[in-house]
Every structure is written in structure tokens, then in C-alpha cells.
């Protein structure tokens, strides 16, 4: 049975779309929009209690939270080599990357609130926006150092740690000048060459919440 991915274009559900494509699985994509209330519908809240994407219907169950979905897919489909099992030398860095991706995404969510989702721009705090942009840049600095010495998040090669972080860099570029992170930009260019990401991009669809390339207080 074809998996069903509940998805908002340009959101962190791209992580799962990309990972599935890396596994040779093309899901049925059911798109939503953040601003139209569809994620608050009772039917959707049964799938994802916080009213967020992604939610994935697969293997006769519904899973929500991108980190949990990623770990489940890697553990149930180990032949693809995209996770790192207990005892693997990169197991701890793999788990750290899973959760570090959400640390970054939490800051991005705050910036999205400031710049995109406050209905009255006068409510925005330039001070908070500047602080969060600096915090986001601070989370990117260790990854810049990582990509200066290796091609992927893990020393052992491409993994779901890369698919988890890909969305973050897409979004971060709206708030942090990527020119200051040449190794991250090189990583992003390498990832864009992956056929699975190209297929995921084609399925993703146009995002409708960012109305400019860069937001500067």
C-alpha cells in the first residue's frame, strides 16, 4: 500500500519526503496550508495532535514528528543504510543530529512567527528577531566546521542526518546570510545533485508563506 504523507510545501515535512525518496518510496502527498485552518481540523488532529506536519501513514499506522518518523523509517528499513544502529561508531552523532535539527528548527519557528505569522507587523519585535537570527547563526557555526572536514553530517557518509538538516538550511537562508557559511553552501549544492532530493523537490510544491528571499530587521 502506498504511504500517505501529510505535507505542507516548504516545511519540515520535506525531510520525510526526501528520506522516502532516498529509500525508493514515492508516497501519496496530501498537501495542506498553514494559514487556512486545515491543520486544525478534527480529522487531521487525530493524525497529528499538535496540528503540525509531517504525519506519515505507513505500515498500517500513523506516525507524527519528523524525528520520530525518520528514526522509524531507518530502523524498519535498515537495508538502505540511512540510520546508524546501536553499536555503530556513528550512532551517537546520528542521534545528536536528529535532535540538533529540532533545536535549530525551534529557532526557525520563532523567526517564522515574528516575520510571517503575526497578522499585525507592528507586533513584531526587531530586538527578538535580531537575537533569534544570531542564535540561528550560532547553531550553524558547528555544522560549518563539520562540513569543512567532511562531506556529510556523519563521518561515515550520507544518512538521514543529512535529510533532517536539509530543511533547516533552506529555511535559515531567509534569516541568516549564507555567504558567511561557504561549507554549508557547498553541502547544500552537493545535496541538490542527489536524484532523490530532486524528486522530492518536484513533489514538494511551491511554498506559500515566505513572501521574500530575506528578512532583515
C-alpha positions in Angstrom: 0.0 0.0 0.0 1.4 3.4 -1.0 2.3 5.5 2.1 0.5 8.8 2.6 2.5 11.9 3.6 0.5 14.8 5.0 2.6 17.7 3.9 3.0 21.5 3.8 5.2 22.7 0.9 8.4 24.2 2.0 8.0 22.9 5.6 9.9 20.4 7.7 7.8 17.6 6.1 10.3 17.9 3.2 12.6 15.9 5.5 10.4 12.9 5.2 9.6 13.3 1.5 13.4 13.4 0.8 14.1 10.4 3.1 11.3 8.3 1.5 12.7 9.1 -2.0 16.2 8.1 -0.8 14.6 4.7 0.1 12.9 4.4 -3.3 9.5 5.1 -1.8 7.3 7.7 -3.5 4.3 8.5 -1.2 1.0 9.9 -2.0 1.4 13.6 -1.0 -1.6 15.2 0.7 -0.9 19.0 0.8 -2.1 21.4 3.4 -1.6 25.1 4.0 -0.7 26.6 7.4 -3.0 29.6 7.2 -6.2 28.0 6.0 -7.1 26.1 9.2 -6.9 22.7 7.6 -4.2 21.5 10.1 -6.7 22.3 13.0 -9.5 20.2 11.6 -10.5 17.4 13.9 -9.7 14.7 11.3 -6.2 15.9 11.0 -5.7 16.3 14.7 -6.4 12.6 15.1 -3.2 12.1 13.0 -1.0 14.8 14.5 -2.3 16.1 17.9 -0.4 19.4 17.7 -1.8 20.1 14.2 1.6 20.0 12.6 3.3 18.3 9.6 4.5 15.9 8.8 2.3 13.0 9.5 3.0 9.7 7.7 0.6 6.8 7.1 2.7 3.7 6.6 2.8 0.1 7.7 -0.8 0.3 8.9 -0.1 3.1 11.3 0.1 6.9 11.5 3.4 8.5 12.8 3.9 12.2 13.5 7.0 14.3 14.4 9.7 14.3 11.7 12.4 13.0 14.0 10.3 10.0 15.1 9.3 9.3 11.6 13.0 9.4 10.5 14.1 7.0 13.2 11.2 4.6 12.5 11.9 4.5 8.8 15.6 3.9 9.3 15.0 1.2 11.9 12.4 -0.6 9.9 14.2 -0.3 6.6 17.9 -0.8 7.6 19.0 -2.2 4.3 19.1 1.4 2.9 21.9 2.2 5.4 20.4 5.6 6.2 20.4 5.2 10.0 23.1 4.1 12.4 22.3 1.2 14.6 23.2 0.8 18.3 26.9 -0.1 18.5 27.8 1.8 15.3 30.6 4.2 15.7 28.3 7.0 14.4 25.3 6.0 16.5 25.7 8.9 19.0 26.4 11.5 16.4 23.4 10.3 14.4 21.1 10.7 17.4 22.7 14.1 18.3 22.0 15.3 14.7 18.3 14.2 14.9 17.8 16.3 18.0 20.1 19.2 17.0 18.0 19.6 13.8 15.0 20.3 16.1 17.0 22.7 18.2 17.6 24.7 15.0 14.0 24.3 13.8 12.7 25.7 17.1 14.6 28.9 16.5 13.4 29.0 12.9 9.8 28.6 14.1 10.3 31.7 16.3 11.6 33.7 13.4 8.7 32.5 11.2 6.3 33.7 13.9 8.0 37.1 14.0 8.1 37.7 10.3 5.4 35.6 8.7 2.6 34.7 11.1 2.0 37.8 13.1 -1.0 39.4 11.4 0.0 42.8 12.5 3.6 43.6 11.7 3.6 46.3 14.4 3.6 43.4 16.9 7.0 42.2 15.7 10.0 42.8 17.9 13.1 43.7 15.9 15.1 43.0 19.0 13.8 39.5 19.4 14.2 38.9 15.6 17.8 40.0 15.7 18.6 37.8 18.7 16.9 34.8 17.2 18.8 35.3 13.9 22.1 35.4 15.8 21.1 32.3 17.7 20.3 30.5 14.5 23.7 31.6 13.0 25.2 30.2 16.2 23.7 26.8 15.6 25.0 26.8 12.1 28.6 27.5 13.1 29.4 23.9 14.3 27.9 22.5 11.1 30.1 24.8 9.1 33.1 23.4 10.9 31.8 19.8 10.3 31.4 20.4 6.5 34.9 21.9 6.4 36.3 18.5 7.2 33.8 16.0 5.8 31.2 15.8 3.1 28.2 14.8 5.2 26.8 15.3 8.7 28.3 12.0 9.7 31.9 11.0 9.0 30.7 7.6 7.7 28.8 9.2 4.9 25.3 10.2 3.8 22.5 9.4 6.2 19.1 10.5 7.4 21.0 13.1 9.5 21.5 14.9 6.2 17.8 14.7 5.3 16.8 16.1 8.7 19.1 19.1 8.4 18.3 19.9 4.7 15.0 21.7 5.5 16.8 23.8 8.2 19.3 25.3 5.8 16.6 26.0 3.3 14.6 28.0 5.9 17.7 29.5 7.6 18.7 31.3 4.4 15.6 33.6 4.8 17.1 34.9 8.1 20.8 34.3 8.1 23.2 35.4 5.3 24.5 32.1 3.9 27.5 33.9 2.4 29.1 33.6 5.8 28.9 29.8 5.6 30.7 28.6 2.5 31.0 25.0 3.6 27.2 24.8 4.3 26.5 26.2 0.9 28.8 23.6 -0.7 27.0 20.9 1.2 23.7 22.2 0.0 24.9 22.2 -3.6 26.1 18.6 -3.2 22.7 17.6 -1.8 20.9 19.3 -4.7 22.7 16.9 -7.1 21.1 13.9 -5.4 18.3 12.4 -7.6 16.2 11.7 -4.6 16.2 15.3 -3.5 15.4 16.4 -7.0 12.4 14.1 -7.0 11.3 15.3 -3.5 11.6 18.9 -4.7 9.3 18.1 -7.6 6.7 16.6 -5.3 7.1 19.3 -2.6 5.2 22.1 -4.4 5.6 25.8 -4.1 5.7 27.2 -0.5 3.2 30.0 0.2 4.3 31.6 3.4 7.6 33.3 2.7 7.0 36.4 0.6 10.6 37.5 0.2 14.0 35.9 -0.1 15.5 37.5 3.1 14.0 39.1 6.2 16.2 41.7 7.8 15.2 43.8 10.9 
